[in-house]
């Protein structure tokens, strides 16, 4: 199964868990060894490999570190690259916050007391 946007969260977690298990086996490591090297409990590693949704991301990162996958996380969440126009507008400054949508407001007409035109 390939990772795609059409997969449910549960399916993605299960697929990632299966891939972690395959990589662990390729490195000839037991779940206990991975847990010990990652500083996690055996049950946490088991739940990661099963794709259980209650596992924490920090545990996932620790297992990835043990299996030598940390450098590949850059492919998972690549760094944002600004467009050339945005780079020119920034002129070397680092962006600090999002601007949101700009809305155009129409100023209200002046209010008068009881006069009608």
C-alpha positions in Angstrom: 0.0 0.0 0.0 1.3 3.5 -0.9 0.9 6.6 1.2 -1.7 9.0 -0.3 -4.1 11.6 0.8 -6.9 9.2 0.3 -5.8 6.9 3.2 -7.6 7.3 6.5 -5.6 8.3 9.6 -5.8 4.7 10.9 -4.6 3.3 7.6 -1.6 5.7 7.5 -0.7 4.9 11.1 -0.9 1.2 10.3 1.2 1.6 7.2 3.9 3.6 9.0 3.9 1.0 11.8 4.4 -1.8 9.2 7.2 0.0 7.6 8.9 0.6 11.0 8.6 -3.1 11.7 10.1 -4.0 8.3 13.0 -1.7 8.8 13.6 -3.0 12.3 13.7 -6.6 11.0 16.0 -5.6 8.2 18.4 -4.3 10.9 18.0 -7.5 12.8 16.7 -5.8 15.9 14.1 -7.1 18.3 11.3 -4.8 19.6 13.0 -5.0 23.0 16.3 -3.8 21.6 14.7 -0.8 19.8 12.8 0.1 22.9 15.9 0.0 25.0 18.0 2.0 22.6 15.2 4.6 22.1 14.5 4.8 25.9 10.9 3.7 25.5 8.9 0.9 26.9 8.4 -2.3 24.9 4.7 -1.8 24.7 5.2 1.7 23.1 7.3 0.1 20.3 4.7 -2.6 19.9 1.9 0.0 19.7 3.9 2.0 17.1 4.4 -1.0 14.9 0.7 -1.9 15.2 -0.3 1.6 14.2 -2.1 2.3 17.5 -3.2 5.9 17.5 -2.5 6.6 21.2 1.3 6.6 20.7 3.1 9.9 21.0 5.1 11.5 18.2 8.2 11.7 20.5 8.2 7.9 20.7 7.9 7.7 16.9 10.9 10.1 16.6 13.0 8.0 19.0 12.3 4.8 17.1 13.2 6.6 13.8 16.5 7.8 15.4 17.4 4.2 16.4 16.5 2.9 12.9 18.5 5.7 11.3 15.5 7.4 9.7 15.8 10.9 11.1 17.4 12.4 7.9 14.5 11.0 5.9 12.0 13.0 8.0 12.9 16.0 5.8 11.0 14.2 3.0 8.0 13.9 5.2 7.7 17.6 6.1 9.9 19.6 3.6 11.1 23.1 4.4 8.8 25.8 3.1 10.3 27.7 0.2 9.0 31.2 -0.5 8.3 32.2 -4.1 10.8 34.5 -5.8 8.3 37.4 -5.5 7.8 36.8 -1.8 11.6 36.7 -1.4 12.0 40.0 -3.1 9.2 41.6 -0.9 10.9 40.2 2.3 14.3 41.7 1.2 16.2 39.3 3.5 13.9 39.7 6.5 12.5 36.6 8.2 8.7 36.3 8.1 7.3 36.2 11.7 3.5 35.9 11.3 0.7 35.2 8.8 -1.2 38.1 7.5 -4.5 36.3 6.9 -7.0 37.5 4.3 -7.1 41.2 3.6 -10.6 42.6 3.6 -11.7 45.8 2.0 -13.9 47.9 4.2 -16.3 50.5 2.8 -16.5 53.5 5.0 -20.1 54.2 6.2 -21.9 57.2 4.8 -22.0 60.2 7.3 -24.9 60.0 9.7 -27.3 62.9 10.1 -30.0 63.6 12.6 -33.5 63.0 11.1 -32.8 64.7 7.8 -33.8 63.0 4.6 -32.4 63.9 1.2 
